[in-house]
Structure formats: C-alpha cells, structure tokens
C-alpha cells in the first residue's frame, strides 16, 4: 500500500516537473511563477472534482442494493440524507492533501501554507456537513418507523447540535485560517458567558421542552390541540427548537414559542379525534317561575309520550300508594309529587339514551347546575359518536333543537333577555 502511495506521488511529481518546464517556456520571464500557481491550483481542483465524482458513483451504486425501506431502514436513511456524498468529498479532499506537495514541489512556502490551510478548512466544512446530514438521517429513520415522539426529540437535539456545531466549527475554522490555537479563542469567551446564556435562552428552553414533550409523549406533529391563552385551535404542523407552527381551522397559521408547550395550558384533542367521539356539554336555562307540580290531567296527557309512559305509570303508582296514609291528601303539596322540570329532565335523559348519534359507551347525564340570576341551568352531558367538527355541530344542534321545542309540552319557559314576566 505504501509503495502504491509512493508511486502515485512520484507520478504527480514527474507530471508537475514537466508542467513547470512547459509553463516556463510559454510564459514571459518574471511572471511565470503566477501561471505556475494558477495552473497547478486548477489541476488540484480538477483532480478533486474528478475523484469526488468517481467516489460518489461507486458509493451510491453500492447503496442502491439496499434501497428497501422495510429490510434496510438504517441504510436507506443514510442514503436519503446524502451522507455518502460527504464521505466522497472527504476522501477526495484527503487525497488532495496527500499529493499537493508533489504537485507544488519547489513552490513558495506561502503557497504551500495556503494550500494546507485551504485543505484543512475544506475538511472542517465537510465534517460539519457530515454531522448535519447524519442528524437528518436520524430524523428520516424515525419517520420511516413512524415514531413521531422520537422525531420531535431528534428535532430538538439536532437544532441544538446545529447551533453548537456552528459555534465549534467556526472556532476551528478561524484557528485553521489564521494558524492559532483554539484555547486562545475559547479562553477569551469566558468573559461573555453570561451574555451567551441570555442570547441562547430561547434555544435552551426549546431544547428542554422538546426533550420533555418527546419523553412524556403528550404532543406530536399532527395532533389536534387547543391553547386557550392564545385562543388557538388546530393541528400541529411543526415543532422546531424555537417555534411551533399550528394550522388553525380558519386556514391561518399560528406560531408560538416552543417553550410555551411546557409552561402554557394546552388541550390535546387528538385522543378524542382518534376515538371518533366528542363531548357535548351545554346547558338550557329555565325560568324558575314556570316550574310547577303536575296535575292528574297533565300527567295523563304526558303519558301519551312514548319515552315517558312507563315511567309515569310507575311513579304515579308509587305516589298514590304513599298518599294512602297522608292527611289532607287532596292538598297537592302534601307528599311526593311529579314536577314538570323533573319529568322533563327524565325525558331528556331517555331521549339521549335512544338517540343513535349519541355514543352509548360514554357517560350520558342530565343534571341541574347552581341557580343563577338567569334561571336554573339544566346541563346535557354526553358524547357525539362523530368527532368531525361539522358533523358534531349538526348532532349537537339536532339535540338542542328538539329539547328547546319539547320543553313547551311541559309548560316550561326558556330564559332569554327581554322575556316578559
């Protein structure tokens, strides 16, 4: 192997000498050294491009045999992120670094220093590109696996590494260009550490938030969320290190600081969407002055309602039996009595239980809330069996359309502003 390297260097050295003789003959005296440098630099660039192209073809040809995502997801991720191109660049430039002395044999010392530093700087840039492409490969791998929580963690980590990488590779690049030690630059940064912490405050918070969200698996890209603080409701488009983008249902895009995901109340509605159910929690306010005990004639009339007939027969039997031992039983307030609001509450419960658009595996409840100045609220609590927004609103409207009109059959009065007494 060493002999082959020596033979290669000898070949380029011999070619360089012949090139030197030719350029000296065809160029004016005194400026031939300029043409020597230009031509040999062009030769180095041409060799680099030729080798880079050659290595790309070989590496990419090998990777084509492993393009099956299901069998070789890691190799597919490496190929997709173009790390192979960075490898080809690195090999080609490293080769240039090993032969440049043969081509520039006898050249000025400054020229040699310039080429060495240029090659080293190029290697630094290639390594930086290789790092960034490796992070892209990780993200692509977990995307293939559809592990979106890990994708989010990779996003947070990769964005942080990219920022730190820019800082580190910039220092290394400056050291390479000017030939100084890295400790000199790093040491001078000690005095402004506090300033750097303030500058990268959002970056640090975003990194911590990304790791927390990924490990807790509370959010991911695509989730349907609501943020009351900003009056936002929509689907998460992207969670990056600094900002999170949300596609609102009015076709607008909202961006919030990523660290707000850790400090702000967020409602994740994705579970509701995946279960295809959505909660109905809405109240009807009744005028208390319209509440009354039901007379026998009114009860008989309400028995004609199919959902109430069995209930009313059972209840009237119980009440009549209890009244046998009650004094002044002709007085309606003595003993248990049926009320129009109580019977309507039972009717509402049964109506929801038999409604095919209400989910029967979720709680179904009709309850009275605390009395307010607007009247007595009767709350309907149940779940529609379709979480799609427009369908949900239609189901909810159908239920309350029916209940608002049905309340008239019970002589109940709905409260509203300006209602006459």
C-alpha positions in Angstrom: 0.0 0.0 0.0 2.8 2.4 0.9 4.6 1.6 -2.4 1.4 2.4 -4.3 1.2 5.8 -2.5 4.8 6.5 -3.3 4.3 5.6 -7.0 1.3 7.9 -7.1 3.2 10.8 -5.5 6.1 10.1 -7.9 3.7 10.2 -10.9 2.3 13.6 -9.8 5.7 15.0 -9.0 7.0 14.0 -12.5 3.9 15.5 -14.1 4.4 18.7 -12.1 8.0 19.0 -13.3 7.0 18.6 -16.9 4.2 21.1 -16.4 6.7 23.5 -14.8 9.1 23.2 -17.8 6.2 23.8 -20.3 4.8 26.8 -18.5 8.3 28.4 -18.2 8.7 28.2 -21.9 5.4 29.6 -22.9 5.1 32.5 -20.4 7.1 35.8 -20.2 10.0 36.0 -17.8 9.2 37.3 -14.3 5.6 36.3 -14.2 5.9 32.6 -14.9 5.5 31.8 -11.2 2.0 33.3 -11.3 1.0 31.0 -14.1 2.6 28.1 -12.2 0.4 28.7 -9.2 -2.8 29.3 -11.2 -2.4 26.2 -13.4 -1.4 23.9 -10.5 -4.3 25.1 -8.4 -6.6 24.4 -11.3 -5.0 21.0 -11.6 -5.7 20.3 -7.9 -9.3 21.4 -8.3 -9.8 19.3 -11.4 -8.3 16.2 -9.6 -10.6 16.8 -6.6 -13.8 17.1 -8.8 -12.8 14.0 -10.8 -12.1 11.9 -7.7 -15.3 13.2 -5.9 -17.4 12.3 -8.9 -15.8 8.9 -9.1 -16.3 8.1 -5.4 -19.9 9.3 -5.5 -20.7 6.9 -8.3 -19.1 3.9 -6.5 -20.7 4.6 -3.1 -24.2 5.4 -4.4 -24.1 2.4 -6.7 -23.4 0.2 -3.7 -26.2 1.8 -1.7 -28.7 1.2 -4.5 -28.8 -2.5 -3.5 -30.2 -1.6 -0.1 -33.0 0.8 -1.0 -35.7 -1.4 0.5 -37.1 0.7 3.4 -38.6 -2.3 5.2 -35.5 -4.5 5.1 -32.7 -1.9 5.5 -34.3 1.3 7.1 -30.9 2.4 8.5 -29.0 2.1 5.2 -32.0 3.8 3.4 -31.8 6.7 5.9 -28.1 7.1 5.4 -28.6 7.1 1.6 -31.5 9.5 1.8 -29.6 12.0 3.9 -26.7 12.1 1.4 -24.0 11.3 4.0 -22.4 9.3 1.2 -21.7 12.5 -0.7 -19.9 13.9 2.3 -17.8 10.7 2.6 -16.9 11.1 -1.1 -15.9 14.7 -0.6 -13.8 13.8 2.5 -11.9 11.0 0.7 -11.3 13.2 -2.4 -10.0 16.2 -0.4 -7.9 14.0 1.9 -6.3 12.6 -1.3 -5.6 16.1 -2.5 -4.0 16.9 0.9 -1.6 14.0 0.4 -0.4 14.8 -3.1 -0.3 18.6 -3.1 3.3 18.7 -2.1 4.2 16.5 -5.1 2.5 18.9 -7.5 3.8 22.1 -5.8 7.3 20.8 -5.2 9.7 23.7 -5.0 6.9 26.3 -4.7 6.9 29.3 -2.4 6.5 28.5 1.3 3.4 30.8 1.4 1.7 28.9 -1.4 2.2 25.6 0.5 0.8 27.1 3.7 -2.2 28.5 1.8 -3.0 25.1 0.2 -2.6 23.2 3.5 -4.9 25.6 5.3 -7.4 25.5 2.5 -7.5 21.7 2.5 -7.9 21.7 6.3 -10.6 24.3 6.2 -12.4 22.2 3.5 -12.1 19.1 5.7 -13.7 21.1 8.6 -16.6 22.2 6.4 -17.1 18.6 5.1 -17.2 17.2 8.6 -19.7 19.8 9.6 -21.9 18.9 6.6 -21.5 15.2 7.5 -22.7 15.9 11.1 -25.8 17.8 9.9 -26.6 15.1 7.3 -26.3 12.5 10.0 -28.9 14.3 12.1 -31.2 14.4 9.0 -30.6 10.7 8.6 -31.7 10.0 12.2 -34.8 12.1 11.7 -35.6 10.2 8.5 -35.1 6.8 10.1 -37.6 7.5 12.9 -40.0 9.0 10.3 -39.9 5.6 8.5 -40.6 3.9 11.8 -43.5 6.4 12.3 -42.1 7.1 15.8 -43.1 10.8 15.8 -42.3 11.4 19.5 -38.7 10.4 18.8 -38.7 12.6 15.7 -39.7 15.5 17.9 -36.8 14.7 20.3 -34.4 14.4 17.4 -35.6 17.8 16.1 -34.9 19.4 19.5 -31.5 17.7 19.8 -30.5 18.3 16.2 -31.3 22.0 16.2 -29.3 22.4 19.4 -26.4 20.5 18.0 -26.5 22.5 14.8 -26.2 25.8 16.8 -23.4 24.4 18.9 -21.8 23.0 15.8 -21.8 26.3 14.1 -20.1 27.8 17.1 -17.5 25.0 17.4 -16.7 24.7 13.7 -16.5 28.5 13.4 -13.8 28.5 16.1 -12.0 25.6 14.4 -12.2 27.3 11.0 -10.8 30.5 12.4 -7.9 28.5 14.0 -7.2 26.8 10.7 -7.3 30.0 8.7 -5.0 32.1 11.0 -3.0 29.2 12.4 -3.8 30.0 16.0 -4.7 27.7 19.0 -8.3 27.1 19.8 -7.7 27.6 23.5 -6.8 31.3 22.8 -10.3 31.9 21.3 -12.2 29.8 23.8 -10.4 31.5 26.7 -11.4 34.9 25.5 -15.1 33.8 25.5 -15.1 33.2 29.3 -15.8 36.8 30.0 -19.0 36.8 27.9 -20.5 33.5 29.1 -23.4 35.3 30.8 -24.2 37.1 27.6 -24.2 33.9 25.6 -26.7 32.3 28.1 -29.0 35.3 27.6 -28.7 35.1 23.8 -29.4 31.4 23.7 -32.2 31.5 26.4 -35.0 30.5 24.0 -32.7 27.9 22.4 -32.1 26.2 25.8 -35.7 26.4 26.8 -36.8 25.0 23.4 -34.3 22.1 23.8 -35.6 21.2 27.3 -39.2 21.5 26.1 -38.6 19.2 23.1 -37.0 16.5 25.3 -39.8 16.8 27.8 -42.6 16.6 25.2 -40.9 13.6 23.5 -40.3 11.7 26.7 -43.8 12.4 28.1 -45.4 11.7 24.7 -48.0 14.4 25.4 -47.8 16.0 22.0 -46.6 15.2 18.5 -46.8 16.7 15.0 -50.3 16.2 13.6 -52.1 16.4 17.0 -55.2 18.4 17.3 -54.7 20.9 20.1 -56.3 23.9 21.7 -54.4 26.7 23.5 -56.9 28.9 25.5 -54.1 31.5 26.2 -53.8 32.4 22.6 -57.3 31.4 21.5 -55.8 28.8 19.1 -57.2 25.5 18.0 -55.8 23.4 15.2 -53.3 20.8 14.1 -49.6 21.0 14.9 -47.6 21.4 11.7 -44.1 21.5 13.1 -42.2 21.6 16.4 -38.8 23.1 16.0 -36.3 24.3 18.5 -37.6 27.9 18.7 -41.1 28.0 17.3 -44.1 25.6 16.9 -46.4 26.1 14.0 -50.1 25.3 14.2 -52.6 25.2 11.3 -55.8 26.8 12.6 -59.2 25.6 11.3 -59.8 29.0 9.7 -56.8 28.2 7.3 -54.4 30.5 9.1 -51.0 29.5 10.5 -50.1 30.5 14.1 -46.5 30.3 15.5 -45.8 30.2 19.2 -42.6 29.9 21.2 -41.8 26.2 21.7 -41.1 26.7 25.4 -44.8 27.7 25.7 -45.6 24.0 25.3 -44.1 23.5 28.7 -45.5 26.5 30.5 -48.9 27.1 29.0 -52.2 25.1 29.4 -52.7 23.0 26.3 -55.7 20.8 25.5 -54.7 17.8 23.4 -57.9 16.8 21.5 -56.2 14.1 19.5 -57.5 11.3 21.7 -61.0 12.5 21.1 -60.4 12.6 17.4 -58.9 9.1 17.3 -61.8 7.7 19.4 -64.2 9.4 17.0 -66.3 10.8 19.8 -66.7 14.4 21.0 -68.1 15.8 24.2 -71.4 17.7 24.3 -71.6 19.9 27.4 -74.2 22.5 27.1 -77.0 24.0 29.3 -80.6 25.3 28.8 -81.7 28.0 31.3 -85.2 27.7 32.5 -87.4 30.4 34.2 -88.0 29.1 37.7 -91.4 30.8 37.7 -92.6 28.2 35.1 -91.9 25.2 37.4 -95.0 23.5 38.9 -96.4 20.3 40.2 -98.2 18.2 37.6 -101.9 17.6 37.9 -103.5 14.3 37.1 -104.8 15.6 33.8 -101.4 16.9 32.8 -99.8 13.5 33.8 -102.3 11.7 31.7 -101.5 13.9 28.8 -97.8 13.3 29.2 -98.3 9.6 29.3 -99.0 9.8 25.6 -95.3 10.5 25.1 -93.7 7.0 24.5 -90.5 7.7 26.4 -92.5 8.7 29.5 -95.5 6.4 29.6 -93.8 3.5 31.6 -92.0 6.0 33.9 -95.2 7.9 34.7 -97.2 4.8 35.3 -94.6 3.5 37.7 -94.2 6.9 39.5 -97.9 7.6 39.9 -98.5 4.1 41.4 -95.7 4.8 43.9 -97.0 8.2 44.8 -100.7 7.1 45.1 -99.6 4.2 47.4 -97.7 6.6 49.7 -100.6 9.0 49.8 -103.0 6.5 51.4 -101.7 7.3 54.9 -101.2 11.0 54.4 -103.6 13.5 55.9 -105.1 16.2 53.6 -104.0 14.2 50.6 -106.2 16.3 48.4 -103.7 19.2 49.0 -101.2 18.8 46.2 -98.2 19.9 48.2 -98.6 17.1 50.7 -96.5 14.1 49.9 -94.3 13.4 46.8 -95.4 15.0 43.6 -94.2 15.0 40.0 -92.9 18.3 38.6 -92.8 19.4 35.0 -89.0 20.2 35.3 -88.3 16.8 36.9 -90.3 14.9 34.3 -88.6 16.9 31.5 -85.2 16.0 32.9 -86.1 12.3 32.8 -87.4 12.7 29.3 -84.2 14.4 28.2 -82.1 11.5 29.7 -84.2 8.9 27.9 -84.1 10.9 24.6 -80.3 11.0 24.7 -80.1 7.3 25.5 -82.1 6.3 22.5 -80.5 8.8 20.1 -78.4 6.9 17.6 -76.0 9.8 17.3 -75.0 9.7 21.0 -72.2 7.4 22.0 -73.6 4.7 24.4 -70.2 3.7 25.7 -69.6 7.2 27.2 -71.3 8.9 30.1 -74.8 10.2 29.4 -76.0 12.6 32.1 -78.6 15.3 32.5 -78.2 17.4 35.7 -79.2 20.7 37.3 -76.5 23.3 38.0 -76.4 26.1 40.5 -79.2 28.6 40.2 -78.1 31.9 38.6 -79.7 35.2 38.0 -80.6 33.9 34.5 -82.6 31.0 36.0 -81.9 27.3 36.6 -79.4 25.7 34.1 -80.1 22.1 33.1 -76.9 20.7 31.6 -76.7 18.0 29.0 -73.5 16.0 29.2 -72.9 13.3 26.7 -70.6 12.4 23.7 -71.5 12.6 20.0 -70.3 9.5 18.1 -68.7 11.6 15.3 -65.7 13.9 16.2 -65.6 15.6 12.8 -66.4 19.2 13.5 -69.3 19.8 11.1 -70.9 16.5 12.0 -70.5 17.2 15.7 -72.2 20.6 15.4 -75.0 19.1 13.5 -75.6 16.4 16.1 -75.5 18.9 18.9 -77.9 21.3 17.2 -80.3 18.5 16.5 -80.4 17.5 20.2 -81.0 21.0 21.4 -83.4 21.9 18.7 -85.6 19.1 19.9 -85.2 19.8 23.6 -86.0 23.5 23.2 -89.2 22.8 21.4 -90.1 19.8 23.5 -89.9 21.9 26.7 -93.2 23.6 25.6 -95.0 20.3 26.1 -94.1 20.6 29.8 -95.1 24.2 30.1 -91.5 25.2 30.8 -90.2 28.6 29.9 -86.8 29.1 28.4 -84.9 32.1 29.8 -83.8 34.8 27.4 -83.1 38.5 27.6 -86.3 40.6 27.4 -88.6 37.7 28.2 -91.9 39.1 29.5 -92.9 38.1 33.1 
